[in-house]
Amino acid sequence: MIDPLNYLLISITTFCFGLLVSFQISHIFYCRKLTKLAKRCVNTGTIAPVLVELEETGK
C-alpha cells in the first residue's frame, strides 16, 4: 500500500505537470492567433483586423 505522504507528493506533482501543460497549450494557441492577426495587419497595411478581433471577442 502507498504511504499517504507519497500519495500526496505524487498528487501534487501530477497537478503541477497538468498546470504546466495547460499553460503551454494555451500559450501556443494564443501565439498562433497573434501571428495570424499580425500577418493580416501587415498584408492590409492597417490595424483594422485588430479592431475586428476586438469586436468579435467583446472586449
mmCIF file of the N, C-alpha and C atoms, coordinates in Angstrom:
data_MODEL
# 
_entry.id   MODEL 
# 
loop_
_atom_site.group_PDB 
_atom_site.id 
_atom_site.type_symbol 
_atom_site.label_atom_id 
_atom_site.label_alt_id 
_atom_site.label_comp_id 
_atom_site.label_asym_id 
_atom_site.label_entity_id 
_atom_site.label_seq_id 
_atom_site.pdbx_PDB_ins_code 
_atom_site.Cartn_x 
_atom_site.Cartn_y 
_atom_site.Cartn_z 
_atom_site.occupancy 
_atom_site.B_iso_or_equiv 
_atom_site.pdbx_formal_charge 
_atom_site.auth_seq_id 
_atom_site.auth_comp_id 
_atom_site.auth_asym_id 
_atom_site.auth_atom_id 
_atom_site.pdbx_PDB_model_num 
ATOM 1   N N  . MET A 1 1  ? 0.836   -1.183 0.000   1.00 0.00 ? 1  MET A N  1 
ATOM 2   C CA . MET A 1 1  ? 0.000   0.000  0.000   1.00 0.00 ? 1  MET A CA 1 
ATOM 3   C C  . MET A 1 1  ? 0.882   1.249  0.000   1.00 0.00 ? 1  MET A C  1 
ATOM 4   N N  . ILE A 1 2  ? 0.393   2.282  -0.669  1.00 0.00 ? 2  ILE A N  1 
ATOM 5   C CA . ILE A 1 2  ? 1.161   3.526  -0.779  1.00 0.00 ? 2  ILE A CA 1 
ATOM 6   C C  . ILE A 1 2  ? 1.022   4.324  0.507   1.00 0.00 ? 2  ILE A C  1 
ATOM 7   N N  . ASP A 1 3  ? 2.130   4.806  0.959   1.00 0.00 ? 3  ASP A N  1 
ATOM 8   C CA . ASP A 1 3  ? 2.162   5.675  2.123   1.00 0.00 ? 3  ASP A CA 1 
ATOM 9   C C  . ASP A 1 3  ? 1.399   6.970  1.798   1.00 0.00 ? 3  ASP A C  1 
ATOM 10  N N  . PRO A 1 4  ? 0.572   7.494  2.712   1.00 0.00 ? 4  PRO A N  1 
ATOM 11  C CA . PRO A 1 4  ? -0.198  8.713  2.420   1.00 0.00 ? 4  PRO A CA 1 
ATOM 12  C C  . PRO A 1 4  ? 0.672   9.909  2.008   1.00 0.00 ? 4  PRO A C  1 
ATOM 13  N N  . LEU A 1 5  ? 1.856   10.021 2.564   1.00 0.00 ? 5  LEU A N  1 
ATOM 14  C CA . LEU A 1 5  ? 2.749   11.120 2.190   1.00 0.00 ? 5  LEU A CA 1 
ATOM 15  C C  . LEU A 1 5  ? 3.183   10.986 0.735   1.00 0.00 ? 5  LEU A C  1 
ATOM 16  N N  . ASN A 1 6  ? 3.536   9.782  0.330   1.00 0.00 ? 6  ASN A N  1 
ATOM 17  C CA . ASN A 1 6  ? 3.932   9.560  -1.060  1.00 0.00 ? 6  ASN A CA 1 
ATOM 18  C C  . ASN A 1 6  ? 2.758   9.821  -2.007  1.00 0.00 ? 6  ASN A C  1 
ATOM 19  N N  . TYR A 1 7  ? 1.574   9.405  -1.595  1.00 0.00 ? 7  TYR A N  1 
ATOM 20  C CA . TYR A 1 7  ? 0.376   9.648  -2.406  1.00 0.00 ? 7  TYR A CA 1 
ATOM 21  C C  . TYR A 1 7  ? 0.149   11.143 -2.584  1.00 0.00 ? 7  TYR A C  1 
ATOM 22  N N  . LEU A 1 8  ? 0.320   11.900 -1.518  1.00 0.00 ? 8  LEU A N  1 
ATOM 23  C CA . LEU A 1 8  ? 0.164   13.351 -1.589  1.00 0.00 ? 8  LEU A CA 1 
ATOM 24  C C  . LEU A 1 8  ? 1.219   13.967 -2.502  1.00 0.00 ? 8  LEU A C  1 
ATOM 25  N N  . LEU A 1 9  ? 2.447   13.532 -2.411  1.00 0.00 ? 9  LEU A N  1 
ATOM 26  C CA . LEU A 1 9  ? 3.510   14.068 -3.259  1.00 0.00 ? 9  LEU A CA 1 
ATOM 27  C C  . LEU A 1 9  ? 3.268   13.751 -4.731  1.00 0.00 ? 9  LEU A C  1 
ATOM 28  N N  . ILE A 1 10 ? 2.815   12.543 -5.022  1.00 0.00 ? 10 ILE A N  1 
ATOM 29  C CA . ILE A 1 10 ? 2.501   12.170 -6.403  1.00 0.00 ? 10 ILE A CA 1 
ATOM 30  C C  . ILE A 1 10 ? 1.344   13.018 -6.923  1.00 0.00 ? 10 ILE A C  1 
ATOM 31  N N  . SER A 1 11 ? 0.349   13.254 -6.097  1.00 0.00 ? 11 SER A N  1 
ATOM 32  C CA . SER A 1 11 ? -0.796  14.067 -6.496  1.00 0.00 ? 11 SER A CA 1 
ATOM 33  C C  . SER A 1 11 ? -0.378  15.502 -6.788  1.00 0.00 ? 11 SER A C  1 
ATOM 34  N N  . ILE A 1 12 ? 0.443   16.072 -5.934  1.00 0.00 ? 12 ILE A N  1 
ATOM 35  C CA . ILE A 1 12 ? 0.917   17.449 -6.139  1.00 0.00 ? 12 ILE A CA 1 
ATOM 36  C C  . ILE A 1 12 ? 1.760   17.547 -7.408  1.00 0.00 ? 12 ILE A C  1 
ATOM 37  N N  . THR A 1 13 ? 2.636   16.573 -7.626  1.00 0.00 ? 13 THR A N  1 
ATOM 38  C CA . THR A 1 13 ? 3.481   16.567 -8.820  1.00 0.00 ? 13 THR A CA 1 
ATOM 39  C C  . THR A 1 13 ? 2.630   16.465 -10.082 1.00 0.00 ? 13 THR A C  1 
ATOM 40  N N  . THR A 1 14 ? 1.638   15.599 -10.075 1.00 0.00 ? 14 THR A N  1 
ATOM 41  C CA . THR A 1 14 ? 0.753   15.438 -11.231 1.00 0.00 ? 14 THR A CA 1 
ATOM 42  C C  . THR A 1 14 ? -0.023  16.726 -11.488 1.00 0.00 ? 14 THR A C  1 
ATOM 43  N N  . PHE A 1 15 ? -0.500  17.347 -10.438 1.00 0.00 ? 15 PHE A N  1 
ATOM 44  C CA . PHE A 1 15 ? -1.232  18.610 -10.579 1.00 0.00 ? 15 PHE A CA 1 
ATOM 45  C C  . PHE A 1 15 ? -0.335  19.687 -11.189 1.00 0.00 ? 15 PHE A C  1 
ATOM 46  N N  . CYS A 1 16 ? 0.904   19.788 -10.736 1.00 0.00 ? 16 CYS A N  1 
ATOM 47  C CA . CYS A 1 16 ? 1.826   20.800 -11.267 1.00 0.00 ? 16 CYS A CA 1 
ATOM 48  C C  . CYS A 1 16 ? 2.138   20.548 -12.738 1.00 0.00 ? 16 CYS A C  1 
ATOM 49  N N  . PHE A 1 17 ? 2.348   19.279 -13.122 1.00 0.00 ? 17 PHE A N  1 
ATOM 50  C CA . PHE A 1 17 ? 2.584   18.973 -14.528 1.00 0.00 ? 17 PHE A CA 1 
ATOM 51  C C  . PHE A 1 17 ? 1.358   19.325 -15.369 1.00 0.00 ? 17 PHE A C  1 
ATOM 52  N N  . GLY A 1 18 ? 0.179   19.083 -14.852 1.00 0.00 ? 18 GLY A N  1 
ATOM 53  C CA . GLY A 1 18 ? -1.044  19.440 -15.562 1.00 0.00 ? 18 GLY A CA 1 
ATOM 54  C C  . GLY A 1 18 ? -1.149  20.939 -15.780 1.00 0.00 ? 18 GLY A C  1 
ATOM 55  N N  . LEU A 1 19 ? -0.807  21.714 -14.762 1.00 0.00 ? 19 LEU A N  1 
ATOM 56  C CA . LEU A 1 19 ? -0.820  23.173 -14.915 1.00 0.00 ? 19 LEU A CA 1 
ATOM 57  C C  . LEU A 1 19 ? 0.184   23.642 -15.964 1.00 0.00 ? 19 LEU A C  1 
ATOM 58  N N  . LEU A 1 20 ? 1.374   23.057 -15.939 1.00 0.00 ? 20 LEU A N  1 
ATOM 59  C CA . LEU A 1 20 ? 2.393   23.447 -16.912 1.00 0.00 ? 20 LEU A CA 1 
ATOM 60  C C  . LEU A 1 20 ? 1.962   23.113 -18.339 1.00 0.00 ? 20 LEU A C  1 
ATOM 61  N N  . VAL A 1 21 ? 1.396   21.936 -18.517 1.00 0.00 ? 21 VAL A N  1 
ATOM 62  C CA . VAL A 1 21 ? 0.967   21.518 -19.855 1.00 0.00 ? 21 VAL A CA 1 
ATOM 63  C C  . VAL A 1 21 ? -0.173  22.405 -20.356 1.00 0.00 ? 21 VAL A C  1 
ATOM 64  N N  . SER A 1 22 ? -1.132  22.695 -19.499 1.00 0.00 ? 22 SER A N  1 
ATOM 65  C CA . SER A 1 22 ? -2.254  23.537 -19.934 1.00 0.00 ? 22 SER A CA 1 
ATOM 66  C C  . SER A 1 22 ? -1.779  24.952 -20.244 1.00 0.00 ? 22 SER A C  1 
ATOM 67  N N  . PHE A 1 23 ? -0.826  25.464 -19.489 1.00 0.00 ? 23 PHE A N  1 
ATOM 68  C CA . PHE A 1 23 ? -0.273  26.789 -19.777 1.00 0.00 ? 23 PHE A CA 1 
ATOM 69  C C  . PHE A 1 23 ? 0.426   26.791 -21.124 1.00 0.00 ? 23 PHE A C  1 
ATOM 70  N N  . GLN A 1 24 ? 1.195   25.759 -21.412 1.00 0.00 ? 24 GLN A N  1 
ATOM 71  C CA . GLN A 1 24 ? 1.909   25.680 -22.685 1.00 0.00 ? 24 GLN A CA 1 
ATOM 72  C C  . GLN A 1 24 ? 0.941   25.585 -23.856 1.00 0.00 ? 24 GLN A C  1 
ATOM 73  N N  . ILE A 1 25 ? -0.119  24.798 -23.706 1.00 0.00 ? 25 ILE A N  1 
ATOM 74  C CA . ILE A 1 25 ? -1.094  24.650 -24.786 1.00 0.00 ? 25 ILE A CA 1 
ATOM 75  C C  . ILE A 1 25 ? -1.783  25.981 -25.065 1.00 0.00 ? 25 ILE A C  1 
ATOM 76  N N  . SER A 1 26 ? -2.189  26.679 -24.012 1.00 0.00 ? 26 SER A N  1 
ATOM 77  C CA . SER A 1 26 ? -2.851  27.973 -24.230 1.00 0.00 ? 26 SER A CA 1 
ATOM 78  C C  . SER A 1 26 ? -1.870  29.003 -24.783 1.00 0.00 ? 26 SER A C  1 
ATOM 79  N N  . HIS A 1 27 ? -0.625  28.951 -24.372 1.00 0.00 ? 27 HIS A N  1 
ATOM 80  C CA . HIS A 1 27 ? 0.394   29.870 -24.881 1.00 0.00 ? 27 HIS A CA 1 
ATOM 81  C C  . HIS A 1 27 ? 0.600   29.659 -26.377 1.00 0.00 ? 27 HIS A C  1 
ATOM 82  N N  . ILE A 1 28 ? 0.710   28.416 -26.799 1.00 0.00 ? 28 ILE A N  1 
ATOM 83  C CA . ILE A 1 28 ? 0.886   28.107 -28.221 1.00 0.00 ? 28 ILE A CA 1 
ATOM 84  C C  . ILE A 1 28 ? -0.330  28.574 -29.014 1.00 0.00 ? 28 ILE A C  1 
ATOM 85  N N  . PHE A 1 29 ? -1.531  28.329 -28.489 1.00 0.00 ? 29 PHE A N  1 
ATOM 86  C CA . PHE A 1 29 ? -2.762  28.731 -29.177 1.00 0.00 ? 29 PHE A CA 1 
ATOM 87  C C  . PHE A 1 29 ? -2.796  30.245 -29.401 1.00 0.00 ? 29 PHE A C  1 
ATOM 88  N N  . TYR A 1 30 ? -2.526  31.008 -28.353 1.00 0.00 ? 30 TYR A N  1 
ATOM 89  C CA . TYR A 1 30 ? -2.605  32.462 -28.479 1.00 0.00 ? 30 TYR A CA 1 
ATOM 90  C C  . TYR A 1 30 ? -1.452  33.046 -29.279 1.00 0.00 ? 30 TYR A C  1 
ATOM 91  N N  . CYS A 1 31 ? -0.298  32.410 -29.260 1.00 0.00 ? 31 CYS A N  1 
ATOM 92  C CA . CYS A 1 31 ? 0.805   32.884 -30.108 1.00 0.00 ? 31 CYS A CA 1 
ATOM 93  C C  . CYS A 1 31 ? 0.470   32.692 -31.581 1.00 0.00 ? 31 CYS A C  1 
ATOM 94  N N  . ARG A 1 32 ? -0.132  31.550 -31.908 1.00 0.00 ? 32 ARG A N  1 
ATOM 95  C CA . ARG A 1 32 ? -0.536  31.324 -33.298 1.00 0.00 ? 32 ARG A CA 1 
ATOM 96  C C  . ARG A 1 32 ? -1.612  32.315 -33.723 1.00 0.00 ? 32 ARG A C  1 
ATOM 97  N N  . LYS A 1 33 ? -2.552  32.578 -32.828 1.00 0.00 ? 33 LYS A N  1 
ATOM 98  C CA . LYS A 1 33 ? -3.619  33.526 -33.130 1.00 0.00 ? 33 LYS A CA 1 
ATOM 99  C C  . LYS A 1 33 ? -3.044  34.929 -33.353 1.00 0.00 ? 33 LYS A C  1 
ATOM 100 N N  . LEU A 1 34 ? -2.115  35.333 -32.497 1.00 0.00 ? 34 LEU A N  1 
ATOM 101 C CA . LEU A 1 34 ? -1.482  36.639 -32.630 1.00 0.00 ? 34 LEU A CA 1 
ATOM 102 C C  . LEU A 1 34 ? -0.656  36.734 -33.907 1.00 0.00 ? 34 LEU A C  1 
ATOM 103 N N  . THR A 1 35 ? 0.024   35.660 -34.280 1.00 0.00 ? 35 THR A N  1 
ATOM 104 C CA . THR A 1 35 ? 0.815   35.653 -35.509 1.00 0.00 ? 35 THR A CA 1 
ATOM 105 C C  . THR A 1 35 ? -0.077  35.829 -36.732 1.00 0.00 ? 35 THR A C  1 
ATOM 106 N N  . LYS A 1 36 ? -1.205  35.110 -36.759 1.00 0.00 ? 36 LYS A N  1 
ATOM 107 C CA . LYS A 1 36 ? -2.137  35.268 -37.879 1.00 0.00 ? 36 LYS A CA 1 
ATOM 108 C C  . LYS A 1 36 ? -2.666  36.694 -37.947 1.00 0.00 ? 36 LYS A C  1 
ATOM 109 N N  . LEU A 1 37 ? -2.989  37.258 -36.794 1.00 0.00 ? 37 LEU A N  1 
ATOM 110 C CA . LEU A 1 37 ? -3.504  38.622 -36.746 1.00 0.00 ? 37 LEU A CA 1 
ATOM 111 C C  . LEU A 1 37 ? -2.446  39.621 -37.214 1.00 0.00 ? 37 LEU A C  1 
ATOM 112 N N  . ALA A 1 38 ? -1.212  39.427 -36.808 1.00 0.00 ? 38 ALA A N  1 
ATOM 113 C CA . ALA A 1 38 ? -0.125  40.325 -37.229 1.00 0.00 ? 38 ALA A CA 1 
ATOM 114 C C  . ALA A 1 38 ? 0.103   40.236 -38.733 1.00 0.00 ? 38 ALA A C  1 
ATOM 115 N N  . LYS A 1 39 ? 0.034   39.029 -39.291 1.00 0.00 ? 39 LYS A N  1 
ATOM 116 C CA . LYS A 1 39 ? 0.206   38.873 -40.737 1.00 0.00 ? 39 LYS A CA 1 
ATOM 117 C C  . LYS A 1 39 ? -0.913  39.579 -41.496 1.00 0.00 ? 39 LYS A C  1 
ATOM 118 N N  . ARG A 1 40 ? -2.143  39.458 -40.987 1.00 0.00 ? 40 ARG A N  1 
ATOM 119 C CA . ARG A 1 40 ? -3.259  40.142 -41.634 1.00 0.00 ? 40 ARG A CA 1 
ATOM 120 C C  . ARG A 1 40 ? -3.074  41.650 -41.577 1.00 0.00 ? 40 ARG A C  1 
ATOM 121 N N  . CYS A 1 41 ? -2.567  42.158 -40.451 1.00 0.00 ? 41 CYS A N  1 
ATOM 122 C CA . CYS A 1 41 ? -2.331  43.599 -40.328 1.00 0.00 ? 41 CYS A CA 1 
ATOM 123 C C  . CYS A 1 41 ? -1.257  44.067 -41.301 1.00 0.00 ? 41 CYS A C  1 
ATOM 124 N N  . VAL A 1 42 ? -0.210  43.283 -41.451 1.00 0.00 ? 42 VAL A N  1 
ATOM 125 C CA . VAL A 1 42 ? 0.866   43.663 -42.371 1.00 0.00 ? 42 VAL A CA 1 
ATOM 126 C C  . VAL A 1 42 ? 0.367   43.604 -43.806 1.00 0.00 ? 42 VAL A C  1 
ATOM 127 N N  . ASN A 1 43 ? -0.409  42.584 -44.150 1.00 0.00 ? 43 ASN A N  1 
ATOM 128 C CA . ASN A 1 43 ? -0.903  42.457 -45.520 1.00 0.00 ? 43 ASN A CA 1 
ATOM 129 C C  . ASN A 1 43 ? -1.878  43.570 -45.895 1.00 0.00 ? 43 ASN A C  1 
ATOM 130 N N  . THR A 1 44 ? -2.726  43.971 -44.964 1.00 0.00 ? 44 THR A N  1 
ATOM 131 C CA . THR A 1 44 ? -3.691  45.028 -45.271 1.00 0.00 ? 44 THR A CA 1 
ATOM 132 C C  . THR A 1 44 ? -3.107  46.416 -45.077 1.00 0.00 ? 44 THR A C  1 
ATOM 133 N N  . GLY A 1 45 ? -2.089  46.529 -44.253 1.00 0.00 ? 45 GLY A N  1 
ATOM 134 C CA . GLY A 1 45 ? -1.467  47.820 -44.011 1.00 0.00 ? 45 GLY A CA 1 
ATOM 135 C C  . GLY A 1 45 ? -2.222  48.683 -43.013 1.00 0.00 ? 45 GLY A C  1 
ATOM 136 N N  . THR A 1 46 ? -3.188  48.097 -42.312 1.00 0.00 ? 46 THR A N  1 
ATOM 137 C CA . THR A 1 46 ? -3.959  48.844 -41.323 1.00 0.00 ? 46 THR A CA 1 
ATOM 138 C C  . THR A 1 46 ? -4.094  48.010 -40.051 1.00 0.00 ? 46 THR A C  1 
ATOM 139 N N  . ILE A 1 47 ? -4.709  48.619 -39.052 1.00 0.00 ? 47 ILE A N  1 
ATOM 140 C CA . ILE A 1 47 ? -4.974  47.869 -37.826 1.00 0.00 ? 47 ILE A CA 1 
ATOM 141 C C  . ILE A 1 47 ? -6.419  47.383 -37.774 1.00 0.00 ? 47 ILE A C  1 
ATOM 142 N N  . ALA A 1 48 ? -7.092  47.422 -38.928 1.00 0.00 ? 48 ALA A N  1 
ATOM 143 C CA . ALA A 1 48 ? -8.491  47.001 -38.987 1.00 0.00 ? 48 ALA A CA 1 
ATOM 144 C C  . ALA A 1 48 ? -8.701  45.564 -38.487 1.00 0.00 ? 48 ALA A C  1 
ATOM 145 N N  . PRO A 1 49 ? -7.832  44.607 -38.813 1.00 0.00 ? 49 PRO A N  1 
ATOM 146 C CA . PRO A 1 49 ? -8.042  43.252 -38.287 1.00 0.00 ? 49 PRO A CA 1 
ATOM 147 C C  . PRO A 1 49 ? -8.031  43.188 -36.754 1.00 0.00 ? 49 PRO A C  1 
ATOM 148 N N  . VAL A 1 50 ? -7.238  44.030 -36.144 1.00 0.00 ? 50 VAL A N  1 
ATOM 149 C CA . VAL A 1 50 ? -7.193  44.065 -34.679 1.00 0.00 ? 50 VAL A CA 1 
ATOM 150 C C  . VAL A 1 50 ? -8.521  44.567 -34.136 1.00 0.00 ? 50 VAL A C  1 
ATOM 151 N N  . LEU A 1 51 ? -9.052  45.610 -34.747 1.00 0.00 ? 51 LEU A N  1 
ATOM 152 C CA . LEU A 1 51 ? -10.331 46.161 -34.301 1.00 0.00 ? 51 LEU A CA 1 
ATOM 153 C C  . LEU A 1 51 ? -11.470 45.167 -34.501 1.00 0.00 ? 51 LEU A C  1 
ATOM 154 N N  . VAL A 1 52 ? -11.448 44.453 -35.615 1.00 0.00 ? 52 VAL A N  1 
ATOM 155 C CA . VAL A 1 52 ? -12.473 43.430 -35.859 1.00 0.00 ? 52 VAL A CA 1 
ATOM 156 C C  . VAL A 1 52 ? -12.377 42.332 -34.817 1.00 0.00 ? 52 VAL A C  1 
ATOM 157 N N  . GLU A 1 53 ? -11.186 41.908 -34.507 1.00 0.00 ? 53 GLU A N  1 
ATOM 158 C CA . GLU A 1 53 ? -10.995 40.851 -33.500 1.00 0.00 ? 53 GLU A CA 1 
ATOM 159 C C  . GLU A 1 53 ? -11.475 41.311 -32.129 1.00 0.00 ? 53 GLU A C  1 
ATOM 160 N N  . LEU A 1 54 ? -11.214 42.562 -31.795 1.00 0.00 ? 54 LEU A N  1 
ATOM 161 C CA . LEU A 1 54 ? -11.693 43.093 -30.515 1.00 0.00 ? 54 LEU A CA 1 
ATOM 162 C C  . LEU A 1 54 ? -13.215 43.134 -30.459 1.00 0.00 ? 54 LEU A C  1 
ATOM 163 N N  . GLU A 1 55 ? -13.846 43.480 -31.571 1.00 0.00 ? 55 GLU A N  1 
ATOM 164 C CA . GLU A 1 55 ? -15.311 43.489 -31.613 1.00 0.00 ? 55 GLU A CA 1 
ATOM 165 C C  . GLU A 1 55 ? -15.885 42.084 -31.459 1.00 0.00 ? 55 GLU A C  1 
ATOM 166 N N  . GLU A 1 56 ? -15.240 41.114 -32.112 1.00 0.00 ? 56 GLU A N  1 
ATOM 167 C CA . GLU A 1 56 ? -15.732 39.735 -32.065 1.00 0.00 ? 56 GLU A CA 1 
ATOM 168 C C  . GLU A 1 56 ? -15.613 39.134 -30.661 1.00 0.00 ? 56 GLU A C  1 
ATOM 169 N N  . THR A 1 57 ? -14.555 39.469 -29.962 1.00 0.00 ? 57 THR A N  1 
ATOM 170 C CA . THR A 1 57 ? -14.376 38.908 -28.614 1.00 0.00 ? 57 THR A CA 1 
ATOM 171 C C  . THR A 1 57 ? -15.170 39.662 -27.566 1.00 0.00 ? 57 THR A C  1 
ATOM 172 N N  . GLY A 1 58 ? -15.652 40.855 -27.900 1.00 0.00 ? 58 GLY A N  1 
ATOM 173 C CA . GLY A 1 58 ? -16.497 41.606 -26.990 1.00 0.00 ? 58 GLY A CA 1 
ATOM 174 C C  . GLY A 1 58 ? -15.759 42.385 -25.929 1.00 0.00 ? 58 GLY A C  1 
ATOM 175 N N  . LYS A 1 59 ? -14.514 42.708 -26.174 1.00 0.00 ? 59 LYS A N  1 
ATOM 176 C CA . LYS A 1 59 ? -13.746 43.468 -25.181 1.00 0.00 ? 59 LYS A CA 1 
ATOM 177 C C  . LYS A 1 59 ? -13.724 44.923 -25.526 1.00 0.00 ? 59 LYS A C  1 
# 
